[in-house]
């Protein structure tokens, strides 16, 4: 390739008028200027698809972040690969939610020392954090068992004002970083306002790591913030007709979506997807689906759909699929929006026909 390039540049130089002549040594620099920015972009590694999507949107035009938990894998059950370890070693910046979600990353990140800036996004200022619901959260809303950490009834008033920031008023209740593992629900990205808070930290980190591209990161961040505001309003409108219809999910992953938009999750088949429920719990849930009038039971693509069939057997409930970790979606800057719209559309589709 290099041998072929020499004559081409020489011929090009001969055809340029003397008054516009460009030194031959400058021509390669001009030809490859467009690739230099991407080559100079920092190596950025992200843990899961929703986080990767936010980072990719902010890095657009500069470079592409790498993704660890790809394909249909789940952070709950993921095992590190040698290629993942190499990516971590080469990284200048690493974004993850934190050890409460991606436990498999905790020891590898500790082993890195100071080679990379490791950003734990569950510490982002302005996040709304909700206490983890022990026991599966499987009781009617009005009996008190279904309250969130701030004591309100899932923020039903929040849906009336999409795009509001009043969820942040609960920060003092939710943002206690000294909590042990599992003390708060880690599916933080299922509230677009939390996505905004994480995007702010992502932008600040990238600007510090790569000041040469600061203006691009900041412009992309502003565009992302505007899109998240519009998405929030869109989802509120989508789920408004089905807010009062109770449904059951495979595992308790949707509390932030529920809290933001005032929808009514009646309970979950299992508290954590790492633990398959026993026959007694499945039988209890089957009975309570009928008692609570749950109209839909939602499976997840990574986990055992047979349990959902057992739970709805002999009831009038329908089944659907929700994908809170984007297992079925292609990674990229648009994934977050596809993910959130997909959850809202699946809920509306199943519950509207139930």
N, C-alpha and C positions, 0 to 999 in steps of 0.2 A: 504493500500500500504506500509506503514512504517513497519508494523508487518511482511509482507512477505519479506521485504528487509533484515532484520537482519539475518535469517538463510542462505540466499543466499550469503551474504558477508562472513559469518563464514565458509561456505563450501569452498568458493573461497580461503580464507586465509589458510585453511588446505592443499589445493592442491599445494601451492606455496613452492618450495624448500627453506630450511632454509637460504641458501646463498643469495636468491633473495627475502626474505620475505619483505613484505611491511606492515608497521603498519596498523592495522585494521582501525584506525581512519582516515588514509589517503586515504583509498579506495573510500569512497563517494566523496571526493574532486576530485579524478581522474575521477570517472565516470561522474561527473556533470561539469567538467571543460569546456566542449564544450558549455554548456548552459549559463555559467556565463557571457560571453561577451554580448550576446543578452540581458540578464537580466539587465546588467549595461548600456546598450545603453540609451542615453537621449530620452525622449519623444519629438518627432519632429512632428509638425503639418503643413500641407501645404494647400493652398487655392484651387487651381484648378489643373486639371490633367496634363497639360504640365509642370507646376512647380513641381508637385509631382514626375513626371517622372525623372526630372533632379536630384532632391534630392535623390530619390530612387537609382539611378545609383551610386551616390557618397557614399551612405550609405550601398551599397551591401556588405554583409558579416558581418555587424555590427548590423543592425536593419532595420525596415521598417517604413517609415514615415506614419502618418495618413493623410487622405484626407477629406476635408470638402465638396466640390462640386463634388459629385460622380454621377455615372449613367449618364443620359441624361440631367441633370440639367445644366443651364447656369448661370454664375456669374452675368449676366445682370439682371436676374429675380429671383435670389435665396433668400430664406428665411431661417434664422437660425433655426436649430433644437435643442432640449435640449441636445442631444448627442454631438452636435458640441460645445455647451457651455462648457460641461464637459471636452471635449478634450482640449479646449483652457485653461481651468483652470489648467489642469495637465501638460501642455506643458512646456518644458524647452526652446525650440526654435520654433518660428512660422515664416514661409515664406509665403509672399503674394506679388502680384504685386504692389498693393497700392490702395488708396481710389478712384482713377480715374476709376478702374475696379471693384474691389470688395467692392462697397460702403456699402454693408450689414455688412461688418466686422469692419467698422471704429469705431462704438460705443462700440461693445464688446471688441475690442482690447484696447481702451482707458480705459475701466473698469478694465483691468487686473493689472494696476499699473506696478510694477517692477517684477512680478512673472515670466516673460519669456523674452527672447531676441526676439524682434519682428523685422523682417528684411523686409524692403520695397524694393523689388528688382527693382522697376523702378528708384531707386537711384543708381544702380550699376555703378561704374566707367567704362567707355568704351562703354556704350550703345549708339547706334544710335537711336535717337528719332525723329519722324516725326510729324509735326503739324497735328492736327485733321482737316479733310477736311469738312468744313461746307457746307451744301447744297447738299451733296450726290455725289459730284465729277462726274458729268454726262455731260462732254463735251469732244470733241476731244483733244488729247494730245497737239496739236500745238497751241491751242488758249490761253495757259497760265494759264487756270483755274486748270489744272491738275498737277501743279508743287508741289514739296514737300517743306519742310521748308527751305532747302538749296538753292532752286531756280533751281535745275537741273531737267532734264526731266526723273525722276524716275530711275536714275542710270542705263540707258540702257548699258553704258559701263561696268558696274559692272559684268554683266554676262560673259563677255569675260575672266575674271580672277576669277573663283570660288575660294573661300577660301581666297580672298584678305582681307586686313584689312583697305582699304582706306575709307570705310564708316565711320571709326572713325574720319576721318579728319573733319567731320561735327559736332563733338561733341559740339563745342562752339555754333553752331547754334541751336542744339537740346536739350542740357542738361541744361535747365534753370529750376531748381527745384522749383523756386518761382511761376511757372505757377499755375493758378487756375485749378479746376477740369475740365477735358475735353479738356485742351489746347493742349494735344498731344495724338496721337493714342496709345492705351494701349495694343494692340496685339503684344507686343514686341517680343515674342518668335518665331514669324514666320520668323525671320531672324536667321539662325544658329550662326552668329557672336554675336548676342545679347544673345543667349543661352549660348555661351562661357563666355560672360561677367558675366551673372548671376551665372553660375556654379563656377566661381572664388570666388564670394562673398559667395555662399553657402558653399564652401569648407573651406574658412577662418573662417566662423561662426561655423561650426561643429568642426573644430580643436580646436577652443577656448573653446567651450562648452564641448568637450569630448577629451581632449588631449591624453588619454590612447589609443584611436583608430586613432590617427593622421596619422600614416603611411598608414593605410588602406584608409582613406579618400583621402589622397594625391595621392596614386596610382590609385584609382578609378577615381579621377578627371583627371589625365593625360590620362587614357584610354578613358574617355568620350570626352576629348578635341580632341584626335586623330580621334575618330569616327565622331565627328561633322565636322571636316575638310573634311573627306571622304564623308560625307552626302552632304555637300555643293557642292562639285564637281559633285556628282551623280545627284543632282537635277538640276543643271545648264545644264547638258547634256540632262536630260529628257525633260525640257521645251524649249530647244533651237529651235526645229522645229516649235513651235507654238507661238513664242514670238510676232509676228506681227499681230496676230488675236485678235481683240477686243472682250471682253465678259463683261457680267453684273453679279454682285453678289447680294445676298440678302441684306447684310448690309456691310458697308464699313470697313471690318476687315482685308483686305489682303494687305494693303499698304506696310508693311515690306517685304513680299514675293515679291510683285511687284517691289519694289525699289531694292531689292537684285539681282533679276534675269531678270530685264528688260522686264517683261511681260506687257501686255496692258489691264488693267482693264478699261473699258469704263465708268463704273458708278455703282451705287447701287440702289436697289429698295427703301431702307430706310437708313437713316444716322445711326440710332440707333435701335436695335431690340426691345427696350422697346416701341417704337412708331410705331404703324401700320400705313402705309401711307394711306391717303385718296384717294377717287376715282379720284380726279383731278390729283394727282401725279402718280397714277398707269396708268392713261390714257396717261399722258405725256411721261412716260417711255416706254410704249408700242409703241408710235409714234417714239421715238428716237432710239429704238432698230432697227427699220427699217432704219432710216436715217443714223445711224452710222455703219450699217452693222455688228452689234454684232452677232457673230455666235453661242454663247451659253449663257444661263442664268442659274446661279447656285443657287439652294436652299440650305438651311441648315437643318439638321435633327431636331433641336429643334423648328423650327418656321414654320409658315403657308405656305405649299407648293402650296396652291391654288393661291396665288398671282403670283407665277412664271408662272403657267399655263395661267393666264390672260395676263401677259406681253408678252408671246411668241405666243399667239393665233393669227392666221392669218399672222404670219411672218415665215421666213425660219429658225429662230433660234431654236436650240435644247436646251434641259434642262439637267442639271446634278446636282450633289450634292457635296458640299464641307463642311468639318467638322473642322473649325478652332480651336474649343475648345475641340475636341476629345470626343464629346458626345457619340459616338457609340463605342468607344474603351475601352478595359479593362485597368485599371490603372496598372502601373508598370514601371520598368526602360527602357523597350523597346518602351513604348508608344510614346515618342517624335519622334522617328525615323519612326514609323508606321504612325503617324500623318502627318509629312512633306512629306513622300513618297506618302501618300494617296492624298494629295492636288495636288502634281505634276502629279501623274498618272491620277487623275480625269480631270484635265485641259487638259492634252495631249489627253486623250481618247475622250473627247467631242469635242475639237477643231480640232483634226486631222480628224474627220469624218464629220465635218461641211463644 
